[in-house]
Structures are given as structure tokens and as C-alpha cells.
Amino acid sequence: MVETIYTVAENERIARDVYKMRLCGDVSMLTAPGMFINIALPGRYLRRPISVHDVDADGGWLSIVYKVVGAGTDDMSRMTAGTKLDVLSGLGNGFDTSKSGERPLLLGGGLGTAPLYMLAKKLLGEGRRVSAVLGFASADDVFGADELTSLGVSVAVATVDGSAGVRGFVTDAMPEAGGYTFTYSCGPTPMMKAVYGRAATGGEYSFEARMGCGFGACLGCSVKTVGGSKRVCRDGPVLEKEEIVWDD
């Protein structure tokens, strides 16, 4: 983990209430897809943890995707190029691509789609045949599908209201992906629990959790595992399928 200053280069709306921000600065600590950063916002007590969407080590920038859900993220949506941000970078463990097999399946719900882009790039670079299923509330909320398709990923979309892709949830569109050797999931807990019950292979699950410090000191983001409680920010956010204990 390192505390550093990033500079906003771009900040654009890409779906309903969803924005993509590109930040320039030291990205050397971001070594695996699925890691996150923790942003300090002026006048706000807690930092905002946001997963990394993409990293360009040569260009010295990263991108994040976030949704406006409160005053803090609304402040972010109004930031212009040149804004300076105090950021804790290099947080979390990230996904392990060595487990993927030949045909990994990526499953994202809502903002959980964001870190799958960097993961897909790494898997494709390792010669894997990658498929993805993305779930959203409606067509107005869809993002990331075209971006993944442009990489060469086979993408299926599900929307709750049926306005785009398959009507229903991520699990309803999983048959569209065909066979797979491993799953990587990120999204709301109910979605991941449903994927866990449906997936026919091993997998890794990236948990979303409210965080206090973001680096393991406060224990506020702990979740149950077969080995006891783990901190999403420090021991995760990625957990293996075999270690997860779901609350009833």
C-alpha cells in the first residue's frame, strides 16, 4: 500500500449514474486485476474504496468506474481534469489467473463488471478463451459489454427488466456462455451467492463491502470463512469458492 497523489485526466458518464475516471500517477503497486484504491474526498470523513478497471504502467495511469449513490460520489462526478486526489493505492489481493484453465468465465453484476476488464486482458494475454456474463437492472445501466467484446471476449448480458439481453439475472444468462473451466465473480452478495450455487467449477469471488480504513486496521469489513473471519480490504477482496461461508 502507498499513499500518493493522482491527477484526474478524464471523467465521463458511461451509463445511468455511472462514470469512468482516468487518473494519472504512480501505478506501480497495482500488480493484479481485482485490486482497488481508496480515495480521500475533500470534506468527507471516510475514503471511497473503488476497484481498478484498467492500468497502463507505461502511460502512468489507471481508470476506475463508479456510480453516483451519495454526496461523495456526486462530488466525484463533478471533478474536472487537473483535480488532485489523495489516494491509497495497491490495496487488496486481486484475482489469480493461474487457476483459470483454458475457458474462464467472468461474471459481473452492476459495478462488479468494472474490474473484469483488466482481468480479461490478462487472461487473453495468457492465451485463454474468455467468456463473460454481465448483469444489470436495465439497458440504461449497461456498461462494459462493448469494451470486453472489443478485446475478443464472448459476452452475454442479462437485465432484470429484459430491456437488453436475457431477461433475468446473471445466473439466467450463464447457459449462454457454454462450457467453462473456472469462474471469476464480482458484484452484489446475492448475485455471487447465486453464482456460487450454480457454478459447476471452482472459482474466485470478489466481495463488495463497506470499509472504514481500507487497509485492515478497523476490522469493519470482515466476512465469515471456513478459516474464521477475514477482512475484505486486507485478506480479500477476492476469496476462493472453497473458503466462503454464506450468511443464511
N, C-alpha and C positions, 0 to 999 in steps of 0.2 A: 504494500500500500504506500502511496506517496500523495502528499498534498501539493497541488500545483495550480497554476492559473491557466485557464483556457480562454481563448477568444472566439466569440461567435462569428462564424463566417457566413452561414446561411441559416434561415429559419422559415420554413414554408409549410403551409397547410396541405396535407395529402389525403385526408378523408374527413368525415364529420368529426369535428373537435380533436382531430389527430394531426400532429405536427412532426416534421423531421427537422432536426437541428444538426448542423455540422460545426464542430469545434476544433480549433487548431491549438496544438500544444504537444507536450510530451506524452506519447502513447506507448512508450517502451514497456510499461507494466502490464499492458493488455495483451496477454500472450495466448489466450484461448477463447473461442466463441462461448458465449454464455456468461462472461464476466460482466461486472457492472461498475458504474461510477456513482458518487454521492455528491450532489450539488448543493452548495450553500446559496440561498437566495436572500438578497437584502431585505431586512425587516422580518424574516421568518425564522422561528426558533429551530426547527428541525431541518436537516438536509433532505433532499429528494433523491432516493435511490432509483436509478434508471438503467436498464440493461443496455449494453452496447450493441448497436445494429451493424456497424461496419468499422473497420480500422484500415488506414493506409499508413503503414510505417514509414514508407519513403516520402510521402507527402506531408507527414506530421499532422494528421487529422483523424478524428473519429466522428461517427454520426450516431445519434440517438433518435428514438421515436417515442413520443409521449402524448398523453391525452389530457385535455383540459378537464379537470374534475373538481377543482377548487381554486382558491385565491393564488396559491403558489404557482401552479401550472398555468393559470391565466396570466400571471406576471411573465412567465417564460414565453408564452405565445406572443408577447408584445416586444420581446427583445430584438434588437436590430444588430446588423453586422458591426463588429467593433466592441460589443459589450464584453466586459471581462467577468469571468466567473471563477470563484474559488471551488475547487473540486478535489475530492478524494478519489484517486484513480487506482485501478488494478485490484479491485475488490472481487471476492468470490472465486470459486474453483473452476467454473466453466465445464463444458462438455468434453468427454473423452472420445475422440473419433476412432481410436484403435479397436473399439468394441463393435463397430458398425456392421461388419460383414459387407457383402457386396451390394446389397439393396436396402440401405437405411430408409426409414420412413420418418419424416418430420411432421409433428402435429402441433399446431399453434391455435390458440384461442384469443381473439382480440389483440391486445398489445403483446401477448405471448408470441405473436408472429415475428416481432422485431428481431430478436437475437438469432432466429433461424436463418437469416440471410448470410451472416458471417459463417455460421455452421455449414450451410450448404456449399459455400465457396471452398471451404477447407476439405469437405468430403469429396467434392468434384475434383479438386486438385490431387486427391489421393486415388483417383480412378474409380470412385464409387458411382453406382447408378442410383440417383437420389429422387425420391418422390416426396410430396408434401400434401397435407390436408390442412386447410385453414378454415377456421370457423368465426363467424361474425353474427351480429344481430340482424343486419340488413345490408343491402347493396351499398347504401351510403357510408357504411363503416368499413368496407373492404379496402385493404391496402396490402402491398407486398406481393400479391399474386403475379402481376406482370413482371415485377423485378426478379422473382425467382424463376419464372418461365424463361426470361431472357438469359439466365445463366445456363439453362438446359435442364431444369428441374421439371418433372411431371407434376402439375399442380391441380388439385381438386378443391373447390370452395363449397362450404356449406353456410347457409344463412337461416336463422330461426324462422323468418317470415317467408322464405322461399323466393325472395326477390333477386337472388343471384345463386347460381349453382344448385346444389342439392338442398331441398327443404329439410331443416332439422339441425342437428349438432355435428360436431366433428366425427363422432362415432358413426353417424349415419352415412358419412361420406367415405369412411375408411375402406369399404369394398372397392371404391373407385381406384384406389392405389394399387390393387393387385397384391402379389406376394411381396414380402419384406423380411429382412433378416434381423432387424433391430429397430427400436423406436426411440426417438428423442422428442420429448414433450415439454411445452411451456404454455402456461395460461392459468385461468382461474382454477382453484382447487376442485370444484365439482367436475369440470371438464377433464382434469388429469385423473381424477378418481375413476371416471367413466372409461377413459382410455386404458387405465390400469386393468380394469375388469375385462376389457375387450381384446387387448393386445395378446397375440399368440407367441410373442418372443420376449426376451429381456429388453430392458430399456433404461433410460435416464430421464428424470423428471425435474424440471427447473421450477422451484416454488416461488410464488409471489407472496410477500409478507410485509406488513407494516414494520418499519425499522426505526429504532431510536438513534443509536450511534452509527450503525452500519459497519462496524468492524469487530464486533464480538464482545464488547465490554458490558453492555447493559442486559443481555440475555432476553431482550424483549421480543425477539423473532424466533424463539425456539419452537421446534416441532418434534413430535414423537418419532422414534425409530426403534428397530429391534435391539439396538445397542444403547438405548437411552435417548435423552433429549439432545438434539443438535441445533446449532444456531444457523439459520438460513444465510445470514450475511457472511459468516466465517467458515462454517463447515459445508455450506452449500454455495449458491442456491440449488446446485444440481445434486440430487440424491439418486442412488441406484434403486431399481424396482424392488430388489430383494430386501432392502433395509427399511422400506417405508411402512409405517403404521398409520392407517387412516382413522380419523375420529368417526364414530358412528353418527 
